[in-house]
């Protein structure tokens, strides 16, 4: 008999929904997960709103934090066990359901769901500065060479994460998923997240650009 997936209880869900609306904007719809083998991961869609300074879509997971990650004991005081993820996409990104049959439009959703399940599948944890790369360094879609990602703060250059306090006092940290090129992932692994971010102009770090310059191989452009 298959176990039920990890899910927030009613009061936890209310707290997370309220936090997302207050910090990232009111979500216009939710992509509900139909089949959840381990964690029930829905994704909130927050539409662009130039009047509020948001000329982009924001996708935020809602459910990953129901699972407490296996964080090392020496980090227990930082309350890093629970997390949710977000990614920002250009205002012209296609968000209608029929477009998602094309991986060129669907891959950010697939990426969020994959990263959200990684800690449970590997009995480990993820947090600020952690990187994840596609198997065999494959690209996310045929129209981009982006093939990995790094977790940053909800604002890329701020190590402080957005943090939602649950009714029981536990905390859910929100991390931005920042897509990277192969060379950028390799640079981060050889150095650290901070050094990689120092190479990013702010306009390249917040909203996904599938054809942006590579901050390692195209460094003279900056």
N, C-alpha and C positions, 0 to 999 in steps of 0.2 A: 504493500500500500504506500503510495507516494505521500511524503510529508507535505503539509501546507507551506506555501512560500512565506518568507519573512515579510511582515507588513506592519505599518504603524497602527496603534490603536486609535480610536476615534479622537481622543483629546490630543494625541501627538500629531495626528494628521491636520487637525485644525490649526495647531501652532505653526506647523511647517507651511501650510497654505497661506496663512496670514503673513508670515515672514517673507515668503517669496513675493507676494503682492506689494508689501511695503518697501522692500529693498530693490526689486528689479522691475516692478510694474505689474499692473493687473493682467492676468493671463486670459487671453480671449478664448482659448480652448485647451484641452488636454488630450494628448495621444495616449489612450488607455491601452495597457498591455493585455492582450487576450489570453495568452498562455504564459504562465510564470513558473518555471521549474524550480526556482530557488529563492529569488527575491522578486517582489512585484514592483517593477520599475515603470511608472508612468512618466510622461514628459510634458511639462507645461510649456505652452507657446505664448510668448509675450510679443505682441506685434510692435513694429516701429511706431514711435510717437515723437516726431520732430519737436513738437511744442514742449515736450519734457526732456529734450536733449537726447533722444534715442532714435537715431536714424539707422536702426538695425533690428533684426529679430534676436530675441534671447530664448534659448531652449534651456530649461532647468529640469533636472531629474527630480522625481518626488517618490521616494521609496527606497533608494539605496541605503539611507540612514537607518532603516528599520533593523539592519544587520550590524551588529557590533564587530568591528574588525579586530584582528589579532595584533594589537599594537604592543611593541616591546614594553616590559615592565618599567624600564627606566624612563619611559615617556608617559607613564600613566597620569602624572599630574597635569598634563596638558589637555586632557580630554579629547583625544584624537580618534576615538573608536567609531564615531558616526560621521558620515560625510554625504554630501550631495554634490552634483556636478552641473556646470553650465557651459554653454558655448554661445558665442554671438556670431550671427550670420548677416550678410549684406541684405539690405531692404528689398533687393530684386531676387532674392532666393525663392525658388518655387516651393510653396508649402502645401499645395493641394494634394490630396491623397493619391490621385492618379499619377502625379509626378514621382512618387516614391518607388515606382517600379523601376526607375532609372537610378542606378547607384550614384550617378553624378549629383543627384539631389538628396538621396537618402543617407549617404555615408555618415553625416554628422550624428544622426539618430542612432545608427548602428554603433558608432564609436562610443557614444554616451552609454548605451546599454552594455557594451563589451567591457568598458572600463569599470562600470558600476558593479559588475559581477566578478571582476578579477580577484578582489580580496577574498571572497568566499571560496572561489575555485582553487586559489593557491594557498588558502589558510594563512594569509598574510595581511598587509595593510598598504594603503597609499595615502599620500599627503602632499604638502607643498614641495615642489621640486622633483617629484618622482616622474620618471619617463616611462612610456609604454610605446613599443614599436610593433608594427604589423609583422606577422610571421614572414620570413624570407624577404623582409624589407619591401614587401609589395605596397603599391600606392593605394590610397583610399578609393580612387576612381580613375578612370582612363583619362580624364581631363586635368589631372593635377599630379604633381610629383610629391605632394605631402604624404608622408608614410608613417609618422610617429607623432607623439604628443607629449606634452609636459603639463603637470598641474601647477598652477600659480594661484595667487589670491584672486578673488573675484575681480579686482582691479589688478592687472598684470604686474605692475611694479610695486605693489604693496604686499609685503609678506603677511600682514595681518589678514586673516580670512573673515568673511562675513559669518557670523555665528548665531544660530537659532537655539535659544534655550527651551528645552522641553518641560512639560509640567513637573516631571520628576527631578529636574535639576540637571539632567544630562544635556550635552550640547551637540549640535549638528553643524559641522563646518562645511562651508560652500567653497568649492574650488573651481576655477576656470580651466577648461581643457583647451590648451593652446597647441594647435597642429604644427608640426615641424617637418623639415626636410631631413633626409638621412644624415647629411653632414652636420646638421644642427644637433641632432640626437647624439652623434658621436662626439661632438665638441663638449656637450654637457656632461657626458659620461667621463670624459677625460679631464674635465675641469669641475665646474659646478653650475647649478642653476643661476646663481647670481651673475656669474661671468657671462653666461649666455644672454641673459636679459639685458646686460649692459650694451650689447651689440644691437639691440632692437630699438629702432625709432618708435615712439609711442603709437603712431598711427598704424604700425604693422602688428602690434601686440594685442589689440583689443578685439578687432573684428576679423573673421576669417577672410583671407584673400587667396583663392586657389592658385593664383599665378604671381604672388608677391615675390620680390627678390629674396634670394637665399642669403642670410646675414653672414654666412661663412664664405661661400664661394663667390658671392657678389659684393663682398665687403667694400671694395673701392667706390661703390655707388653711394655710400652713405657719408 
